[in-house]
Each structure stands twice: as structure tokens, then as C-alpha cells.
Amino acid sequence: MKLSPAVVAGSLAARQDIDYNAAPPNLSTLGNSSLFDTWRPKAHILPPFGQIGDPCMHYTDPETGLSHVGWLHGGASGATTDDLVTYRDLNPDGKQFIVSGGKNDPIAVFDGSVIPSGIDGKPTLLYTSVSYLPIQWTIQYTRGSETQSLAVSHDGGRNFTKLQQGPVIPSPPFAVNVTGWRDPFVFQNRQLDAHLGSAPGTWYAVISGGVHGEGPSQFLYRQHDPDFQYWEELGQWWHEPANSTWGNGNWAGRWGYNFEVSNIFSLDEQGYNADGEVFTTLGAEWSLDPIVPQVSDFREMLWAAGSISCDDGKVKFQPTMAGKLDWGTSAYAAAGKELPATSKASEKSGAPDRFISYLWLTGDFYGTLDFPTRQQNWTGALLLPRELSAGKISNVVDNELVRETGSWRVVGNNSGVVELSTLKQQIAREALSALTSGNAFIEPGRTLNSPGTVPFQRSPESKFHVITASISFPKSSRGSDLRAGFQILSSKHESTTIYYQFSDESLIVDRSNSSAAASTTNGIDSRNEAGRLRLFDLVRDGREEIESLDLTIVIDNSIVEVHANGRFALSTWVRSWYTSSREIRFFHDGNGEVSFGDVTVHEGLFNAWPERGG
């Protein structure tokens, strides 16, 4: 779908010649849209212009096989895809398919989710309809501010028409002083059917929030009638004490005071399976003392797996392991949906039923940074689609490293060698194949044993590329000061260092020198990012060795996604300025030897929006 000539002309006219071989000016003094292309990615999801918010309302249309991906801002907009690589706007210029202003939602439309064959067999949206603001976990909740309402699409998802009636879930549980009550996610689950005696195929909804003075919760509901008009309240099926942690908090942050954007789904090692292990993804909000009204210091995107039990007719979810879905401080609000094997994307790739999740990468740190938004004329993006499945780590030495309460659990033990279970997350196979199918060059492997950087023999031709590599560490590295990895988007003026350090088992993205523009312009975030990844001791060919660090680093102009070992992700912004900032370097610091192998750079990426003009 081509953009209208007016939009294309408007976005191009204001752009001006900028010298990216010279020091940057104060970018806030430039003309509107002059920075539109400077840091714009091409392989990620974002609107034609303007802001993007929470991903939500995804589904696969059973009539067309197309996968629909939605996102919030000024209502909800979306796109379709038949391959998880390229996307097509549902409406011209990214126009919304639902907006606020109805009887139930005079103020706003918040997140929701879609029953693909709902009312009259049509896509049916259950969403949070908002009547009062502000809503925030740090202040008293206004009764009636959030309700759950229905809308139906009769035109392939281009518009969702609200039912001319009141909300179908009109209020939180009776006399519960909630911190929030929103983001309904609809799902089916055979374990719940069995525990509750529900008919096969019954739909459930989980609503995210919490209780003042008590802690965050997921509120569970069950479909009562075939037209989805009534939903039976099943209580708080999961609740955690306020601001508590999983284990010591190292591996899954904090549960916080309020849950948001919860998804519930079941996985096996292949992907989505209604009989599989139950997982949830959720956003957690919390702050440091003293808590300031209407301020969340932290938002963390978490996951948990667990068991379902039923006591006296009340179902409960009990976590057995938990972690972070993405360690980036700007990565939040994940939303996923089952992608059936019958979808067009899966038929093309031969994939089984899967659960595909998208995360939001906020472009101005949740509106708290004074970023030059007018000059860029777009804000934020969705990260690459991820396949989630039940993961296994095999041949692990049974020592103190595996016995900690973390983002894994022991599921088998054989003479001192264990198997671990965790959440496996990888870039969706279609997108990963497209990212790595273009021109590529191999950088010879090398071993470094002294601090410093070593430039690659060849630099990528652009700031659109993928680096894949494996880094091996000797057993003596455990607990040492050794740090190793890569510098990316580098030149004599700026560079970003991505490295693993054993001192606290963390992957770091050092952005302190990532952008020359940060020295001239407010709002260019250059704070470092960090995430925890334990490299276990493995048994290979009868010998114990440290698990290698297997990296896939996606550089899509200013978006950097770091994926490691099929179970770790850290996504962030790196806004390099100079044209010459394309170099890649090996990085070593501290004491110890490091071996880099299988180092490949895939050039060019792909254009996710081939039908957009401009």
C-alpha cells in the first residue's frame, strides 16, 4: 500500500542536507523531519510516520491465512504479513482500525487481543475501554476508569466496529482496590478446561493489574456464552507480594507493584502446544523509595513458567522458573499470539504451530527524554518477531551454578550431569533467514590474550548488518575480571562495545561513546545497558568446559538487538552519527584468553515495507 502523495511530499520536503562527516549540531535546531532517515531502521515494524506504542491485537485471519500485527497510538493501527519478513499497512498512511470516542471509551483505547473466529465467525476484539485518566499504580484508582469491551471486524481487519452496548466485563472484582485492571489477553488452555470442567475450546481472558498495599496480580475470566457477552470471574489466579522478587532478583528483576500486558500460552520444544507447559509474559512496574505519584522508575519485561492447580474450585498459577524476556530498559509491552501451521507464513516455511511475540522499543524512554522528536518525525519501533518455545540445556555439570533459583530449573539428573529447562527465544525463523541470506563475509577467527581492540579486516558497507559469532572461554575465566566481545558502529569518533564479563555474569552494551550527537543534543540516551546470562559448565567429549557464548547481533541502523544462546535478548538504541562509524572490532579486557570463531557479517538486511513510498 503506497503512502498518499501528500504524506510522502510532507515527509521529504522538510528534510535538509546534513553533513554526517562533520560534528553534529544541536539537532533540536534543525527543521521538522530533517532527521527522518538518519536513524530509521528498515527491517523492523514502525508506522509510516509518528509514534508507535504497545504491540497488541495480533491474530491470524482464518479466512486469509494472513497474520495481523497491531500496535497502539491514538487508538490502534496494524499491518499484515504472509512471511514475518515483509509487512503491508492495513490502512493508508497507517490510519487506525479503532479509535476512542465511543460510549465505553470516551478517553482512550488501551491494549486488547483478538479471538480470530468470534462473533458471527469474525475477528472479535476484547480491549480496555477507558473513561477516566490518569491511571497509574502510584495513585488511587478511579472506579469505572477501565472496562473491557468488544469490537468486531467485517472487512479483513481494516476496521473494528464497536458493539453498541456496554462493556462485557464492566468492573474489577467486587471491593478489590486495584492498582490497574487492563490489557485483556484471550487464550485457550486444555489444562484449565480439565481443572474447571470447561467445554473444549473455551476461551479465557487474563487481565493485568494489582491490588493496592498487596501487590501485582493476574485476574482470570472464563467465557460464559457463545457470543462472548458474559465472562465469569475466576479471581486472582496469580498474585505476588508487592515489589517481591523471583529468587534473589538477579535473573528476573522484580514483580513490582502492578502487572501489565500479560499473555498466557502453552509451549513444548517445537513451539505452541495447547497441552504444553504453561508460560506467561508480563510487564512489571515498580519504583525506588520514595515513590513519586504518577512515576514508574522501572518497567521490566518478564516471563515465567509454572504449574496450574485447583483447590476448592479456585485455579492458581505457581511459577517454577522466571526470567527477563528482554533486558533492554526501553524494551517493554511484549504481545504475542499463536501462529498456526496453517497460516501463510508457516505454510511457506514449513513451521509448526508457534507462539510469536513482538516487543515495543520505546524511542524516548517512555516519554521522559527530551528527544528531537519533531526533527525525526517518528518515535519507537517493534522489535523483530520472536519464536518462543520450551528450551533445554543438555549435558550440564551438576554444581552450584544450576542449583540457584533462576531462569531455569533442573528437569533431569544422570550421574552428576543434568538437563535444564528454560524459555527458548529466537528471532522468528523466517526473519532470521532473510536477515542472513544476503551478501556475507567471514572474518577469520582469532585468539586474544591481552587487553585492546583489533579491527576486522573488512568493514560492512552500511549500518544495516548482522554479526554472528561464537566466543569460547577457558575454565579459568569463571569469577575472573575477563571481558570480551565486539565494538560495533565504530570510528575514530564513536563506538559501542558489546561484551560479556564473568565478574557478574553479564552481557553489557556500553553506549558511553556510542553517539557524537549525545554531546550536542538532549535526549540522545547513552546510558549503558546490561543483562544477566549464566554460561554453565558443560560436559563435552568427557571433558568439562564453559558453555560458549553464541551471539547474533542485529544492527538495523539505530536499533541493536543482541541475542545469545537461544535464551537471552537485550535490545536498545545506538544512534551513531558519523558515516564512517561502520567498523567492527574484536574487544578484550582483563586477564585470560578468549577465542573468537564462526564470525560472519551479513550485509544489507531487508526492507520490511516494500510497498511504502518515500
VOGU-3710 file (C-alpha; in Angstrom, 3 decimals, decimal comma):
1> mklspavvag> 0,000/0,000/0,000  1,580/3,256/-1,134  1,535/6,302/1,095  -0,550/9,204/-0,116  1,395/11,787/-2,175  0,714/14,412/0,469  2,313/12,359/3,204  5,335/11,468/1,093  5,802/15,065/-0,011  5,422/16,346/3,523
11> slaarqdidy> 7,979/13,974/4,932  10,510/14,726/2,211  10,114/18,464/1,863  11,404/19,342/5,302  14,485/17,170/5,086  17,679/19,100/4,569  21,229/18,332/3,662  23,186/17,284/6,727  26,920/16,604/6,767  27,447/13,271/8,526
21> naappnlstl> 31,203/13,607/8,086  31,263/16,645/10,366  30,475/17,092/14,028  26,744/17,187/14,698  24,983/20,455/15,503  22,344/20,777/18,198  19,785/18,591/16,451  16,842/20,324/18,096  17,614/23,403/15,983  17,087/21,567/12,685
31> gnsslfdtwr> 13,922/21,625/10,617  10,989/19,307/11,078  11,564/15,829/9,598  15,176/16,683/8,760  16,349/13,606/10,705  13,676/11,260/9,338  16,150/8,909/7,644  19,148/9,445/9,935  18,397/6,615/12,346  15,376/4,970/10,748
41> pkahilppfg> 15,516/1,157/10,649  14,306/-0,791/7,638  13,781/-4,385/8,871  11,609/-3,504/11,872  7,932/-2,646/12,326  7,060/1,020/12,718  4,392/3,338/11,288  4,938/5,377/8,119  5,486/8,359/10,428  4,714/9,377/14,002
51> qigdpcmhyt> 4,764/7,323/17,166  4,252/3,653/17,908  3,196/2,215/21,256  2,385/-1,175/22,735  2,145/-4,101/20,308  -1,243/-5,773/20,712  -4,315/-7,200/18,951  -2,359/-9,715/16,850  -4,127/-12,626/15,194  -4,117/-14,860/12,131
61> dpetglshvg> -7,210/-14,451/9,979  -8,551/-17,954/9,293  -10,185/-16,745/6,073  -6,996/-15,360/4,503  -4,151/-17,004/6,435  -2,587/-13,553/6,862  -1,040/-12,663/10,196  -2,154/-9,335/11,644  0,194/-7,301/13,850  -1,231/-4,357/15,779
71> wlhggasgat> 0,078/-1,512/17,910  -1,257/1,374/19,956  -1,082/5,091/19,381  -4,114/7,294/19,095  -6,137/4,090/19,008  -4,717/1,006/17,291  -3,148/0,551/13,862  -1,762/-2,502/12,180  -0,295/-4,399/9,277  -0,479/-7,845/7,741
81> tddlvtyrdl> 2,275/-10,258/6,792  2,403/-13,548/4,936  6,044/-14,311/5,789  7,044/-12,480/9,043  9,521/-10,541/6,928  7,576/-8,006/4,873  4,503/-6,117/6,030  1,624/-4,225/4,438  -0,248/-1,406/6,180  -3,891/-2,263/6,817
91> npdgkqfivs> -4,981/1,286/6,077  -3,495/4,165/4,040  -0,883/6,229/5,905  -1,071/3,872/8,889  -4,578/5,009/9,831  -6,050/3,364/12,927  -8,519/0,484/12,750  -10,100/1,507/16,064  -10,086/4,826/17,942  -11,535/6,170/21,162
101> ggkndpiavf> -14,653/8,314/21,386  -17,398/5,743/21,893  -19,783/5,322/24,794  -17,436/2,955/26,605  -14,130/4,597/25,616  -14,553/8,376/25,555  -10,937/8,917/26,605  -8,759/6,136/25,173  -8,391/2,655/23,732  -5,830/0,533/25,587
111> dgsvipsgid> -4,399/-2,892/24,771  -6,578/-5,820/23,807  -6,491/-9,130/21,979  -8,443/-10,845/19,232  -10,499/-14,032/19,032  -9,869/-14,934/15,358  -13,299/-16,566/14,852  -15,532/-14,859/17,355  -18,943/-13,251/16,916  -20,516/-14,477/13,662
121> gkptllytsv> -17,187/-16,169/12,916  -15,450/-12,803/12,534  -12,334/-11,429/14,275  -13,563/-10,183/17,647  -11,536/-7,778/19,749  -11,694/-7,636/23,544  -9,994/-4,406/24,621  -9,705/-1,997/27,527  -12,071/0,937/27,096  -11,002/3,973/29,103
131> sylpiqwtiq> -13,299/6,601/30,612  -11,032/8,424/33,090  -7,363/9,401/33,327  -4,841/9,401/34,906  -4,453/5,724/35,716  -1,251/4,754/37,490  -0,319/2,273/40,194  1,127/5,020/42,427  -2,211/6,853/42,823  -5,717/5,929/43,906
141> ytrgsetqsl> -7,670/4,080/41,211  -10,762/5,803/39,834  -13,639/3,361/39,703  -15,015/2,968/36,210  -11,872/4,239/34,525  -11,133/0,884/32,833  -13,690/-1,523/31,394  -13,432/-4,331/28,846  -15,418/-4,001/25,623  -15,933/-5,778/22,296
151> avshdggrnf> -15,478/-4,776/18,675  -15,841/-6,884/15,515  -14,218/-6,603/12,081  -16,209/-7,324/8,926  -13,617/-6,047/6,427  -10,463/-8,064/6,967  -9,243/-6,114/9,990  -9,191/-2,662/8,392  -11,841/-1,512/10,856  -13,149/-2,911/14,128
161> tklqqgpvip> -16,725/-1,821/14,829  -17,646/-1,444/18,490  -20,751/-3,229/19,696  -23,468/-0,744/20,586  -23,735/-1,847/24,174  -21,974/-1,529/27,488  -18,751/-3,300/28,449  -18,815/-7,101/28,645  -16,550/-7,066/31,723  -17,685/-3,855/33,419
171> sppfavnvtg> -15,586/-3,669/36,580  -12,778/-5,238/38,621  -13,643/-7,858/41,243  -16,009/-6,603/43,939  -14,409/-4,435/46,635  -10,842/-5,041/45,370  -8,797/-1,825/45,492  -6,911/-2,335/42,236  -3,786/-0,537/41,032  -4,822/-1,223/37,434
181> wrdpfvfqnr> -7,123/-3,568/35,512  -6,405/-3,648/31,807  -4,887/-5,308/28,743  -7,177/-8,350/28,389  -5,492/-11,297/26,666  -7,732/-14,068/25,327  -6,448/-17,628/25,129  -7,436/-21,285/25,210  -5,907/-23,830/27,552  -6,659/-27,526/27,945
191> qldahlgsap> -5,255/-27,683/31,467  -7,734/-25,024/32,567  -10,507/-26,872/30,747  -9,679/-30,027/32,709  -9,374/-28,319/36,092  -12,575/-26,304/35,662  -14,662/-28,792/33,703  -14,964/-26,354/30,817  -16,094/-27,391/27,365  -13,209/-27,984/24,946
201> gtwyavisgg> -12,298/-24,787/23,121  -13,499/-22,463/25,883  -11,881/-19,033/25,790  -10,289/-17,457/28,846  -9,122/-13,894/29,434  -6,383/-12,687/31,736  -6,462/-9,037/32,813  -3,340/-7,419/34,279  -3,136/-5,225/37,334  -2,626/-5,419/41,062
211> vhgegpsqfl> -4,020/-4,566/44,466  -3,017/-1,500/46,480  -0,980/-2,455/49,514  -0,750/-6,096/48,456  0,994/-6,480/45,104  0,611/-7,294/41,393  -1,942/-9,779/40,062  -3,358/-11,503/37,029  -7,167/-11,630/37,087  -8,656/-14,644/35,283
221> yrqhdpdfqy> -12,011/-14,840/33,464  -13,869/-17,535/31,531  -16,153/-17,237/28,530  -19,760/-17,872/29,607  -21,728/-17,808/26,340  -21,026/-18,352/22,614  -21,399/-14,638/21,831  -18,775/-13,580/24,411  -21,246/-11,294/26,156  -20,572/-12,568/29,658
231> weelgqwwhe> -17,329/-13,549/31,346  -17,152/-15,449/34,607  -14,738/-14,050/37,168  -12,291/-16,711/38,399  -10,325/-14,494/40,773  -6,655/-13,637/41,065  -5,136/-16,800/39,671  -1,644/-15,374/40,240  -0,594/-12,817/42,831  2,814/-11,818/44,184
241> panstwgngn> 3,683/-9,729/47,277  4,395/-6,097/46,477  7,824/-5,476/44,984  8,995/-9,020/45,712  11,423/-10,946/43,519  11,931/-14,351/41,976  14,833/-15,767/43,953  17,294/-13,014/44,745  16,121/-10,905/41,813  19,260/-11,372/39,721
251> wagrwgynfe> 17,579/-13,347/36,953  14,066/-11,918/36,712  14,107/-8,433/38,167  11,148/-7,541/40,390  7,482/-8,444/40,271  6,863/-4,802/41,171  3,545/-3,301/42,238  1,484/-3,698/39,076  1,382/-6,150/36,175  0,669/-5,047/32,611
261> vsnifsldeq> 0,276/-6,697/29,185  0,153/-10,286/30,474  -0,024/-13,119/27,920  -0,783/-16,766/28,767  0,227/-19,613/26,419  1,425/-23,229/26,403  4,657/-24,436/24,833  6,616/-27,548/24,015  10,030/-27,829/22,388  8,541/-27,259/18,918
271> gynadgevft> 6,504/-24,182/19,798  2,858/-23,645/20,682  1,014/-26,658/22,084  -2,297/-26,438/23,939  -1,177/-29,425/26,033  2,263/-27,989/26,751  3,852/-26,249/29,715  2,129/-23,021/30,749  4,100/-19,800/30,268  3,273/-16,157/30,779
281> tlgaewsldp> 4,924/-12,930/29,673  4,199/-9,795/31,661  5,291/-6,245/32,276  6,153/-5,285/35,845  6,104/-1,700/37,130  7,994/-0,527/40,201  9,890/2,391/41,702  12,554/3,163/44,240  11,668/4,786/47,551  10,344/7,380/47,925
291> ivpqvsdfre> 7,627/6,542/45,403  6,591/9,602/43,401  2,945/9,804/42,264  2,439/9,003/38,558  6,059/7,909/38,092  7,338/4,385/37,408  11,108/4,337/37,767  11,302/0,860/36,248  9,375/-1,221/33,746  10,636/-4,752/33,201
301> mlwaagsisc> 9,505/-7,267/30,584  9,429/-10,642/32,295  8,420/-14,233/31,644  7,511/-17,102/33,925  6,645/-20,760/33,546  4,639/-22,658/36,082  2,054/-25,157/37,122  -1,725/-24,917/37,423  -3,523/-26,280/40,459  -7,141/-26,235/41,575
311> ddgkvkfqpt> -8,237/-26,064/45,186  -11,932/-25,940/46,064  -12,770/-24,787/42,540  -10,176/-21,998/42,512  -7,405/-22,301/39,921  -3,961/-20,970/40,748  -0,762/-20,422/38,787  2,500/-21,120/40,613  5,799/-20,114/38,927  8,568/-22,713/38,685
321> magkldwgts> 11,081/-20,505/36,861  11,189/-16,911/35,653  13,381/-14,535/33,691  13,503/-11,428/31,544  12,169/-11,546/28,014  14,438/-8,638/27,108  16,987/-6,900/29,314  16,895/-3,602/27,426  15,464/-0,808/29,558  13,491/0,526/26,577
331> ayaaagkelp> 12,117/-2,911/25,590  8,653/-3,483/27,013  4,998/-4,405/26,474  5,500/-7,728/24,671  2,428/-9,135/22,973  2,174/-12,457/21,225  -0,291/-14,826/19,641  -0,468/-18,359/18,393  0,672/-18,553/14,762  -0,889/-21,755/13,427
341> atskaseksg> 0,844/-24,070/10,982  -1,986/-23,220/8,569  -1,016/-19,541/8,392  0,521/-18,371/5,140  3,833/-17,606/6,849  4,065/-21,069/8,400  2,964/-22,848/5,238  5,780/-21,123/3,337  8,429/-22,032/5,908  7,037/-25,401/6,946
351> apdrfisylw> 6,858/-24,308/10,573  4,574/-25,967/13,153  2,160/-24,144/15,427  4,144/-21,409/17,138  3,795/-18,574/19,610  5,203/-15,378/18,085  5,847/-12,357/20,292  6,676/-8,735/19,457  8,141/-6,196/21,894  7,979/-2,418/21,856
361> ltgdfygtld> 11,234/-0,446/21,849  10,223/2,967/23,124  12,085/5,737/21,329  12,073/8,391/24,046  12,279/6,227/27,177  8,542/6,246/27,873  8,253/9,937/27,096  10,794/11,013/29,723  13,580/12,164/27,371  13,649/15,466/25,523
371> fptrqqnwtg> 14,446/13,760/22,234  14,364/15,816/18,982  11,041/14,240/18,016  9,882/16,913/15,561  13,126/16,634/13,651  12,830/12,852/13,364  9,027/12,626/12,871  8,835/9,048/14,142  9,301/7,540/17,580  9,847/3,943/18,594
381> alllprelsa> 9,557/0,603/16,809  8,629/-3,013/17,390  11,468/-5,476/17,735  11,874/-8,413/15,373  9,322/-11,214/15,855  10,436/-13,932/18,257  9,549/-17,593/18,405  9,044/-18,807/21,948  9,335/-22,476/22,893  10,242/-24,721/25,815
391> gkisnvvdne> 14,030/-24,838/25,788  16,510/-27,403/27,048  20,177/-27,087/28,039  21,809/-30,511/27,997  24,999/-32,028/29,417  25,249/-29,507/32,250  27,538/-30,235/35,180  25,540/-30,577/38,393  27,161/-27,926/40,577  26,165/-24,818/42,495
401> lvretgswrv> 25,578/-22,899/39,245  22,489/-24,957/38,378  21,028/-25,064/41,900  20,267/-21,360/42,192  16,674/-20,140/41,786  16,928/-18,622/38,323  15,583/-18,530/34,780  15,977/-22,294/34,522  15,165/-25,416/36,508  16,632/-28,902/36,697
411> vgnnsgvvel> 14,485/-31,487/34,909  16,826/-34,491/34,767  19,906/-35,836/36,527  22,204/-38,616/35,403  25,356/-39,269/37,424  26,228/-35,648/38,054  25,099/-34,375/34,650  21,762/-32,563/34,471  19,364/-31,215/31,900  17,910/-27,764/32,408
421> stlkqqiare> 14,618/-26,347/31,217  14,180/-22,681/30,303  12,369/-20,410/27,870  13,872/-20,619/24,414  13,512/-17,438/22,405  14,908/-16,801/18,964  14,265/-14,446/16,095  11,453/-15,995/14,043  12,969/-18,416/11,535  11,614/-16,549/8,508
431> alsaltsgna> 13,033/-13,217/9,629  16,359/-14,746/10,679  16,703/-16,494/7,320  16,023/-13,246/5,477  18,476/-11,333/7,678  21,276/-13,802/6,955  20,581/-14,673/3,303  22,212/-11,638/1,677  25,823/-10,862/0,934  28,120/-12,012/3,704
441> fiepgrtlns> 31,789/-12,086/4,561  33,673/-14,232/7,039  36,119/-12,666/9,456  38,937/-15,087/10,331  38,716/-16,367/13,875  41,377/-15,363/16,349  42,536/-15,817/19,908  43,246/-12,791/22,107  45,039/-12,833/25,450  45,833/-9,176/26,081
451> pgtvpfqrsp> 43,611/-6,091/26,507  42,752/-3,978/23,492  40,738/-3,847/20,286  41,541/-5,410/16,911  39,711/-4,085/13,821  38,050/-6,518/11,459  39,877/-6,922/8,172  36,787/-5,612/6,430  34,003/-3,232/7,446  30,352/-3,528/6,457
461> eskfhvitas> 29,226/-1,219/3,691  26,353/0,234/5,718  24,833/0,387/9,172  22,441/-2,421/8,260  24,011/-5,798/9,041  24,026/-8,875/11,278  27,031/-10,290/13,138  27,030/-13,950/14,144  29,886/-15,371/16,223  30,884/-17,836/18,912
471> isfpkssrgs> 33,194/-16,868/21,774  34,963/-19,526/23,853  36,424/-19,017/27,313  38,827/-21,218/29,327  37,729/-22,733/32,638  39,919/-20,228/34,472  37,603/-17,420/33,310  34,984/-18,229/35,931  34,972/-15,441/38,516  37,798/-13,532/36,779
481> dlragfqils> 37,958/-9,947/35,512  37,868/-11,136/31,888  35,673/-9,209/29,450  35,346/-9,923/25,735  33,136/-9,145/22,782  32,870/-6,676/19,915  32,838/-2,989/19,188  30,222/-2,032/16,611  29,227/1,130/14,730  32,763/2,326/15,360
491> skhesttiyy> 35,058/5,026/14,022  37,654/7,345/15,495  34,771/9,463/16,804  32,377/6,969/18,371  31,878/3,300/19,136  29,619/0,915/21,059  31,074/-2,059/22,924  29,131/-5,285/23,446  30,911/-7,660/25,807  30,457/-10,450/28,309
501> qfsdeslivd> 32,030/-10,139/31,736  32,432/-13,012/34,165  32,583/-10,851/37,288  28,781/-10,642/37,390  27,839/-12,976/34,505  26,513/-10,115/32,404  26,297/-9,029/28,803  26,942/-5,293/28,608  26,161/-2,783/25,881  28,454/0,148/26,630
511> rsnssaaast> 26,876/3,204/24,988  29,014/5,830/26,731  30,704/6,723/23,425  28,005/5,498/21,058  26,830/8,826/19,627  28,609/12,087/18,935  25,156/13,662/18,870  24,784/12,989/22,600  27,321/15,724/23,294  25,339/18,386/21,393
521> tngidsrnea> 21,705/17,366/21,824  19,490/16,449/24,766  17,575/13,186/24,725  20,164/11,001/22,965  20,302/8,201/25,516  23,844/6,966/26,103  23,378/5,070/29,369  24,836/1,581/29,428  22,615/-1,497/29,200  23,200/-4,822/30,962
531> grlrlfdlvr> 21,605/-8,233/31,249  22,481/-11,444/33,081  23,365/-14,649/31,258  24,862/-17,648/33,026  27,262/-19,704/30,925  27,059/-23,136/32,512  29,742/-25,781/32,856  29,116/-28,452/30,216  30,468/-31,924/29,593  31,804/-32,302/26,049
541> dgreeiesld> 33,669/-35,398/24,903  34,240/-36,378/28,518  35,730/-33,010/29,490  34,241/-30,113/31,419  34,235/-26,731/29,698  32,418/-23,403/29,941  29,463/-23,058/27,618  30,389/-20,940/24,597  28,751/-17,560/24,042  26,848/-17,780/20,748
551> ltividnsiv> 25,860/-14,324/19,532  23,531/-12,933/16,898  23,778/-9,140/16,837  21,329/-7,310/14,582  22,287/-3,744/13,665  19,385/-2,044/11,896  20,785/1,481/11,678  19,971/2,674/15,226  18,287/-0,453/16,603  20,633/-3,052/18,069
561> evhangrfal> 19,314/-6,447/19,144  21,715/-8,765/20,977  20,568/-12,407/21,053  22,600/-15,073/22,841  22,444/-18,834/23,284  18,789/-19,086/22,332  17,660/-17,761/25,721  18,866/-14,159/26,115  17,971/-10,871/24,441  18,964/-7,259/25,046
571> stwvrswyts> 17,659/-4,600/22,675  18,496/-0,924/22,645  19,126/2,205/20,602  22,589/3,128/19,304  22,387/6,422/17,430  25,806/6,725/15,790  26,307/9,927/13,840  29,270/9,702/11,512  29,047/7,977/8,130  32,369/6,326/8,890
581> sreirffhdg> 31,019/4,666/12,053  30,690/1,258/10,419  33,789/-0,517/11,724  33,653/-3,704/13,783  36,431/-4,612/16,222  37,270/-7,513/18,487  37,335/-6,428/22,128  39,314/-7,912/25,031  39,923/-6,659/28,553  41,189/-8,203/31,769
591> ngevsfgdvt> 43,210/-11,370/32,259  42,649/-14,517/30,264  42,499/-15,982/26,806  39,474/-15,682/24,518  38,836/-17,432/21,196  36,518/-15,953/18,579  35,129/-18,333/15,969  32,486/-18,624/13,243  32,488/-14,846/12,806  30,266/-13,818/9,901
601> vheglfnawp> 28,863/-10,454/8,871  25,670/-10,498/6,818  25,169/-7,266/4,887  22,126/-5,243/3,945  19,228/-6,729/5,965  15,849/-6,488/4,192  13,152/-3,898/3,623  10,152/-4,789/5,775  7,922/-2,276/3,978  8,411/-2,719/0,202
611> ergg> 5,078/-1,088/-0,649  5,661/2,152/1,212  6,735/5,129/-0,838  9,239/7,751/0,181
//
